[in-house]
């Protein structure tokens, strides 16, 4: 199957009470998503959330008795593998999209691993994006006290700030700052009563931007702008430095000159083997010395990297390599030092924008 014929998968995650089910209800009421199948994960002996989801039974696949990120991952793989054939056998319309809603305590990374590494899934599905809901009222406290919430925000392509209509302005501003520190590369949108724009959700990830030059240019420009809004000075006292949850941070690097792909690939393999468990997400667009007019798009989750995709042309006039790392307890200097060593760049050619 070609990229255009693979079934897109949208992963919706977020902490307890952040509005995932409300968002899913809204999405499944959209005529444009009439061919969507929702897979809902429950934690516990008896599933409850599925009783609140407003769509027909044949569009629902409920996974219960465990968390998608651990005990029922095999069930999820089996469900996704069998889903198209089951629909055909039942005479149902062809599936045009799958939405997976995790529990509020789930780690989304293993689901992404499966979609990137299990051959049966690679042959049928493509990741369209990770959407994380964050409660505007309680989000600052939640991020400060729950590692699961920080991980969910860190791996997101799109951060939907829910309940923004009832959040005090000061709290909302503080949450925006915290989210920018956790994940500078993610798009952030306010969401009132689950009313998110469909255009923001569909194709939210860099995965889906692989053949979309306009979208990739927007991602690059927004990432650079978001990263350079922060300061890397060690004695900085600016308000944007929040230490409530400094275990997870995002680091953005720009390399001015084309790099040797073999050296960069070797470094990625080295870094993933050494610190992969703490490399939550990696995204990038790379200027390669052998074909500088055709950049490579990269993305990875922990130890798993998707095969790089070569674009036909640069999406904008900016032809520098842009690498974004969202990490847990990995100093910026560690990434920068080893990256310089492997790609042979001088300090003037690599800058950290985080």
C-alpha positions in Angstrom: 0.0 0.0 0.0 1.1 3.6 -0.6 1.2 6.3 2.0 -2.1 7.7 0.6 -3.9 4.4 0.9 -2.8 3.5 4.5 -5.5 4.1 7.2 -4.6 7.1 9.3 -4.6 6.6 13.1 -5.1 9.5 15.5 -4.1 8.9 19.1 -6.1 10.9 21.7 -4.5 10.9 25.1 -4.6 13.1 28.2 -4.8 12.9 32.0 -7.9 11.9 33.9 -10.8 14.4 33.5 -9.1 16.4 30.7 -11.9 16.0 28.2 -10.9 13.2 26.0 -14.3 11.6 25.7 -16.0 15.0 25.1 -13.5 15.6 22.3 -14.1 12.1 20.8 -17.9 12.7 20.9 -17.4 15.9 18.9 -15.1 14.2 16.4 -17.4 11.3 15.7 -20.3 13.6 15.1 -18.4 15.2 12.2 -19.8 14.1 8.8 -16.2 14.1 7.4 -15.3 11.3 9.9 -18.2 9.0 9.1 -15.9 6.2 8.2 -14.0 6.4 11.5 -13.7 3.5 14.0 -12.9 4.4 17.6 -10.9 2.1 19.8 -11.5 3.0 23.5 -9.3 1.7 26.3 -10.6 1.1 29.8 -8.8 0.4 33.0 -10.5 -1.8 35.5 -12.8 -4.8 35.5 -15.8 -2.9 34.1 -15.6 -0.3 31.4 -17.7 2.8 31.9 -16.5 5.6 29.5 -17.8 3.7 26.5 -21.3 4.2 27.8 -20.8 7.9 27.4 -19.5 7.8 23.8 -22.3 8.7 21.4 -21.9 6.5 18.4 -23.2 3.2 17.1 -22.0 -0.1 18.5 -20.4 -1.2 15.2 -18.0 1.8 15.3 -16.7 1.0 18.7 -14.0 -1.4 19.8 -13.6 -1.5 23.6 -10.4 -2.8 25.1 -10.9 -3.4 28.9 -9.1 -5.1 31.8 -5.9 -3.2 31.4 -4.1 -0.3 30.1 -3.2 0.1 26.4 0.3 1.0 27.2 1.1 -2.3 29.0 -1.2 -5.3 29.6 -3.4 -5.0 26.6 -0.9 -3.9 23.9 -1.1 -7.4 22.3 -4.9 -7.0 22.3 -4.6 -3.6 20.6 -2.3 -5.0 17.9 -4.7 -7.9 17.3 -7.7 -5.6 17.1 -6.0 -3.3 14.6 -4.8 -6.3 12.6 -8.2 -7.9 12.3 -10.3 -4.7 12.0 -10.4 -4.2 8.2 -11.3 -7.9 7.5 -14.0 -7.8 10.2 -15.5 -4.7 8.7 -15.6 -6.3 5.2 -17.0 -9.6 6.6 -19.8 -7.7 8.3 -20.6 -5.7 5.2 -19.7 -2.4 6.9 -18.2 0.5 4.9 -14.4 0.7 4.4 -12.6 2.2 7.4 -11.2 5.7 6.6 -9.7 6.5 10.0 -9.0 5.0 13.4 -9.1 7.0 16.6 -7.5 5.4 19.7 -8.5 7.0 23.0 -6.2 5.9 25.9 -6.9 6.0 29.6 -6.0 9.0 31.6 -3.0 7.1 33.1 -1.7 5.6 29.8 1.8 6.0 28.4 1.2 6.6 24.6 4.7 5.6 23.5 4.1 1.8 23.3 1.1 2.4 21.0 3.3 4.5 18.7 6.0 1.8 18.9 3.5 -0.8 17.7 2.4 1.4 14.8 6.0 2.0 13.8 7.4 -1.4 14.3 4.8 -4.2 13.9 4.9 -5.3 10.3 1.2 -6.1 10.1 0.3 -2.6 11.3 2.9 -0.8 9.1 1.3 -2.5 6.1 -2.1 -1.2 6.9 -1.9 2.0 9.0 0.0 5.3 9.3 0.3 7.5 12.3 -1.6 10.7 11.7 -0.9 12.5 14.9 -0.9 12.4 18.7 -3.5 14.8 20.3 -3.2 15.4 24.0 -5.9 17.1 26.0 -4.8 19.3 29.0 -7.3 20.6 31.5 -6.8 24.4 31.7 -8.1 24.7 35.2 -6.1 21.9 36.8 -3.3 21.5 34.3 -0.6 23.3 36.1 -1.1 21.2 39.2 -1.5 18.0 37.2 1.7 18.5 35.3 3.6 19.3 38.4 2.5 16.2 40.3 1.9 13.4 37.7 4.6 12.0 35.5 1.9 10.4 33.3 0.5 13.8 32.4 4.0 15.2 31.6 4.7 12.2 29.3 1.4 12.6 27.5 2.1 16.3 26.9 5.6 15.6 25.8 4.8 13.1 23.0 1.9 15.3 21.6 1.8 16.7 18.1 -1.2 18.8 19.1 -1.9 20.1 22.7 -5.6 20.9 23.2 -6.1 23.1 26.2 -9.6 22.2 27.4 -12.0 24.1 29.7 -10.2 27.3 28.7 -13.5 29.2 29.0 -13.6 28.7 32.7 -9.9 29.0 33.6 -8.6 32.2 35.3 -6.3 34.1 32.8 -3.3 33.9 35.1 -3.5 30.1 35.4 -4.0 29.8 31.6 -0.8 31.8 31.0 1.2 29.7 33.4 -0.1 26.5 31.8 1.0 27.8 28.4 4.5 28.5 29.7 4.7 25.0 31.2 3.5 23.3 28.0 6.0 25.3 26.0 8.8 24.0 28.2 7.6 20.4 27.9 7.0 20.4 24.2 8.0 23.4 22.2 7.4 21.6 18.9 3.7 20.9 19.5 1.0 23.1 18.2 -1.2 24.5 21.1 -4.9 25.3 20.7 -7.5 26.4 23.2 -10.6 24.2 23.2 -14.0 25.2 24.7 -16.5 22.5 25.4 -14.6 20.0 23.2 -15.1 22.3 20.2 -11.7 21.7 18.5 -11.2 22.5 14.9 -11.1 19.4 12.7 -8.4 20.9 10.6 -6.1 21.1 13.6 -6.6 17.5 14.5 -6.4 15.8 11.1 -2.8 15.6 10.1 -1.6 16.9 13.4 1.8 15.1 13.3 5.0 15.5 11.4 4.2 11.9 10.2 1.3 13.3 8.2 3.3 16.3 6.9 5.8 14.2 5.0 4.3 15.2 1.6 2.8 18.5 2.7 5.3 21.2 2.0 3.1 24.0 3.4 2.4 22.1 6.6 6.1 21.2 7.1 7.1 24.9 6.5 4.6 26.0 9.2 5.9 23.4 11.6 9.5 24.5 11.1 8.8 28.2 11.5 6.6 27.6 14.5 9.2 25.4 16.2 12.0 27.8 15.7 9.9 30.7 16.9 8.7 28.8 19.9 12.2 27.6 20.8 13.9 31.0 20.5 11.3 32.5 22.8 13.1 30.7 25.6 16.6 31.4 26.9 19.4 29.0 27.5 21.5 31.1 29.8 22.1 29.2 33.1 21.5 32.2 35.3 18.4 33.4 33.5 15.6 34.6 35.7 13.0 35.1 33.0 9.4 34.1 33.8 9.4 31.4 31.1 11.7 29.2 33.2 9.4 26.9 35.1 11.0 24.2 37.3 7.8 22.5 38.3 8.5 19.5 36.1 12.1 19.9 34.9 12.4 16.2 34.3 11.0 16.6 30.8 12.2 19.3 28.5 12.4 20.0 24.8 15.7 21.0 23.0 15.8 22.4 19.5 19.0 22.5 17.4 19.7 24.1 14.1 22.6 23.0 11.9 23.5 25.6 9.3 25.4 23.4 6.8 24.3 20.1 5.2 25.4 17.0 7.2 26.6 13.6 6.2 23.6 11.3 6.5 25.7 8.2 7.5 27.2 10.2 10.4 23.9 11.5 11.6 22.3 8.1 11.3 25.2 6.6 13.3 24.7 9.2 16.0 20.9 8.6 16.1 21.5 4.9 16.6 24.1 5.6 19.3 21.9 8.0 21.1 18.8 5.8 21.0 20.8 2.8 22.3 22.3 4.9 25.1 19.4 7.0 26.2 16.4 5.8 24.2 14.2 5.2 27.2 14.4 9.0 28.0 14.2 10.1 24.3 10.4 10.6 24.4 10.0 12.1 20.9 12.3 13.3 18.1 11.3 15.2 15.0 13.4 16.8 12.3 14.0 18.0 8.8 17.6 17.4 7.6 19.8 18.9 4.9 21.9 16.0 3.6 25.2 16.7 1.9 24.6 14.1 -0.8 21.3 15.7 -1.9 21.0 19.1 -0.3 18.0 20.1 -2.4 15.9 17.1 -1.1 15.7 17.1 2.7 14.9 14.1 4.9 12.1 14.1 7.3 12.8 12.2 10.5 10.7 11.1 13.5 11.2 8.7 16.3 9.8 7.6 19.7 12.3 6.4 22.3 14.3 3.5 20.6 12.2 3.4 17.5 12.9 5.6 14.4 10.6 5.5 11.4 12.5 5.1 8.1 13.4 8.7 6.9 11.4 10.1 4.0 13.0 12.2 1.3 11.1 15.3 0.2 11.1 16.4 -3.4 12.0 19.9 -2.4 12.4 22.1 0.6 9.2 23.5 2.0 10.5 27.0 2.5 13.6 29.2 1.8 15.1 28.1 5.1 17.3 25.1 4.2 18.9 24.4 7.6 18.7 21.2 9.5 16.1 21.4 12.3 16.1 18.8 15.1 13.8 18.7 18.0 14.3 16.4 21.0 11.8 16.0 23.8 13.7 14.2 26.6 13.5 13.2 30.2 16.5 14.1 32.4 18.9 14.5 29.4 20.8 17.8 29.6 21.0 19.9 26.4 24.8 19.8 26.6 24.8 16.0 26.4 22.9 16.0 23.1 24.9 18.9 21.7 28.3 17.5 22.6 27.7 14.0 21.1 26.0 15.4 18.1 28.9 17.6 17.3 31.3 14.7 17.8 29.5 12.5 15.3 28.6 15.0 12.6 31.9 16.8 12.8 30.4 20.3 13.1 32.0 23.3 14.6 30.3 25.1 17.5 29.3 27.9 15.1 27.3 25.5 13.0 25.2 24.0 15.8 23.1 26.1 18.0 20.6 25.1 20.7 17.4 27.1 20.7 16.1 25.7 23.9 
